[in-house]
Amino acid sequence: MPDFDLPKGFIRLNYSLHALREAKNDKYGYHGLPDFLDVSLAEVIEVETSSNGKPKKVLYRTSYTEKFDLCLVVLIDECFVKTVWLNEQGDTHENLNRAKYVQKPK
């Protein structure tokens, strides 16, 4: 992944109505949402950039419980969470079509 200038440390999160609704309707049951995210402990899964190459949206995955990780789609400039969901920690998305994404060099 390119070396983007992403937030560091803790960011205060603001949730969209969509994100709040998705959290309440999550297939694994309702989960409370954190007010802050320590991005140093979160994995960056995907970055969407603007036309000038500046990151505008980041998908973070962070440990949530012993069984689940929390995934958050965050608009960087506002720390605005568009949507959230839980993933089982062992879920590695084997069925994901990786050809649709630019991959991080190994």
C-alpha positions as CSV (number, residue, x, y, z in Angstrom):
1,M,0.0,0.0,0.0
2,P,1.4,3.5,-0.8
3,D,2.6,5.5,2.2
4,F,-0.5,7.7,2.8
5,D,-0.7,10.4,5.4
6,L,-3.3,8.8,7.6
7,P,-4.4,9.8,11.1
8,K,-2.3,8.5,13.9
9,G,-3.2,7.6,17.5
10,F,-6.8,8.1,18.7
11,I,-9.5,9.6,16.5
12,R,-12.9,10.7,17.8
13,L,-15.6,9.0,15.7
14,N,-18.9,10.5,14.5
15,Y,-21.4,8.0,13.2
16,S,-23.9,8.4,10.3
17,L,-27.5,7.3,10.8
18,H,-26.7,4.5,8.4
19,A,-23.8,3.3,10.5
20,L,-26.0,3.3,13.7
21,R,-28.7,1.4,11.9
22,E,-26.3,-1.2,10.5
23,A,-24.8,-1.7,14.0
24,K,-28.3,-2.4,15.4
25,N,-29.1,-4.8,12.5
26,D,-25.7,-6.6,12.3
27,K,-26.1,-10.3,11.5
28,Y,-24.1,-11.1,14.7
29,G,-26.3,-9.0,16.9
30,Y,-26.2,-5.5,18.2
31,H,-22.9,-4.2,19.3
32,G,-22.1,-0.9,20.9
33,L,-19.9,1.5,19.0
34,P,-16.7,3.1,20.3
35,D,-16.4,6.9,20.7
36,F,-12.7,6.7,19.7
37,L,-10.6,4.5,17.5
38,D,-6.9,3.9,18.2
39,V,-5.8,3.6,14.5
40,S,-2.3,2.4,15.6
41,L,-4.1,-0.8,16.7
42,A,-6.3,-1.1,13.6
43,E,-5.5,-2.7,10.3
44,V,-6.0,-0.6,7.2
45,I,-7.9,-2.8,4.7
46,E,-8.7,-0.4,2.0
47,V,-8.1,3.3,1.1
48,E,-10.1,5.3,-1.4
49,T,-8.3,8.4,-2.7
50,S,-9.6,11.6,-4.3
51,S,-8.5,12.7,-7.8
52,N,-5.4,14.3,-6.3
53,G,-4.3,11.1,-4.6
54,K,-5.1,12.3,-1.1
55,P,-6.9,9.6,1.0
56,K,-10.5,10.4,1.7
57,K,-12.0,7.1,3.0
58,V,-10.4,4.3,4.9
59,L,-11.7,0.8,5.9
60,Y,-10.3,0.0,9.3
61,R,-10.5,-3.5,11.0
62,T,-9.8,-3.6,14.7
63,S,-10.2,-6.2,17.4
64,Y,-13.5,-5.9,19.2
65,T,-14.2,-9.1,21.2
66,E,-12.6,-12.5,21.5
67,K,-14.6,-13.7,18.5
68,F,-15.2,-10.5,16.4
69,D,-13.4,-7.7,14.7
70,L,-15.1,-4.4,14.1
71,C,-14.9,-2.9,10.6
72,L,-15.4,0.8,10.1
73,V,-15.6,2.8,6.9
74,V,-14.3,6.3,7.9
75,L,-14.2,9.5,5.9
76,I,-10.9,10.8,7.1
77,D,-11.3,14.6,7.1
78,E,-14.3,14.4,9.4
79,C,-13.7,11.1,11.2
80,F,-17.2,10.3,10.0
81,V,-18.1,6.7,10.0
82,K,-20.3,5.8,7.0
83,T,-20.9,2.2,8.0
84,V,-19.8,-0.5,10.4
85,W,-20.1,-4.3,10.7
86,L,-18.6,-7.2,12.6
87,N,-16.4,-9.9,11.1
88,E,-15.4,-13.1,12.7
89,Q,-11.8,-12.9,13.5
90,G,-10.9,-16.0,11.4
91,D,-12.7,-14.7,8.3
92,T,-10.1,-14.0,5.7
93,H,-12.5,-13.4,2.8
94,E,-11.5,-16.4,0.7
95,N,-14.3,-15.7,-1.7
96,L,-13.3,-12.0,-2.3
97,N,-12.4,-11.1,-5.9
98,R,-9.0,-9.6,-5.3
99,A,-8.7,-8.6,-8.9
100,K,-10.9,-5.7,-8.2
101,Y,-8.3,-4.1,-5.9
102,V,-4.8,-2.8,-6.2
103,Q,-2.8,-5.1,-3.9
104,K,-0.1,-4.2,-1.4
105,P,3.3,-5.5,-2.6
106,K,4.5,-8.6,-0.7
